[in-house]
Amino acid sequence: MRIDLHTHSSASDGTRPPAEVVRRAAAAGVDVVALTDHDTALGWDEASAALPRGLTLVAGMEISCELDGRSLHLLGYLFDPDDPELRAELDRVRESRDSRGRAMVERLRALGSPVTMEQVERIAGGARIGRPHIARAMVEVGTVASVEDAFTPDWIGADGRAHATRYALDPVRAVRLVRDAGGVSVLAHPRARRRGYVFDDDVIRTLTAAGLNGVEIDHPDHAPDDRAALRVLAAELGLVGTGASDDHGELTGDRIGCETTAPEAYERLLGAAVRGAR
């Protein structure tokens, strides 16, 4: 059984519609796929309606958190999206995404880039605006040659000249909100060194004490040594170790299924959740 527990669609910053994500998952030989768009469940129904025979959909979300001024991503699975407390926090995050997008476009224009908000909204296609949408607009107008070139200190990288902050949840609170909404949580790519996204063992211990269920280990941005260290830590803390592609469609080379979760790890997550997979 091949299980990919981290993918994105055009409901957030992926390039493929939710229906195409599940079709591509099936074509890649995946048996279970999680749709984990940033801070939204908008793609769940479309993905579920288009689900190919034999493919199981896990309803999930990559929740924006912040710890000590740094972005931290929490994967939530199988929770009730209508839980009042969690929904209120996610609404606040989504509204902040839009206001941040406008601020970043204004800063880019002040720096000489002809990007417009209308252009970014067209690229987003109705999804909440994320930095990849702005980066794609920058490529369109020739400000940068590639999406990767936009994520630098010169432009919209963390602390970049055109970067703007937004509201994000405290990760301990996010873990508890997911749990209280009947779901399970996994810390996303904690050793993605290529993009400067690294959280040490103490952070993982703190989140585990709050109720974290797992940690993403097998990820395209994780080096072999980091994967080995995370396996040792996960075993020590009783966390589920997961693997996933973190596919964003064309932006990441359509890589669904390139990293997977072991069936026994998946079963442990299902066993800890109140709600089930589709």
Buried (B, 14 or more C-beta within 10 A) or exposed (E): EBBBBBBBBBBBBBBBBBBBBBBBBBEBEBBBBBBBBBBBBBBBEBBBEBBEEEBBBBBBBBBBBBBEEBBBBBBBBBBBBEBEEBBEBBEBBBEBBBEBBEBBBBBBBEBEBEBBBEBBBEBBEEBBBBBBBBBBBBBBEEBBEEBEBBBEEBBBBBEBBBBBEBBBBBBBEBBBBBBBBBBBBBBBBBBBEEEEBBBEBEBBBBBBEBBBBBBBBBBBBBEEEBBEBBBEBBEEBEBBBBBBBBBBBEBBEBBBBBBBBBEEBBEBBBEBBEBEBB
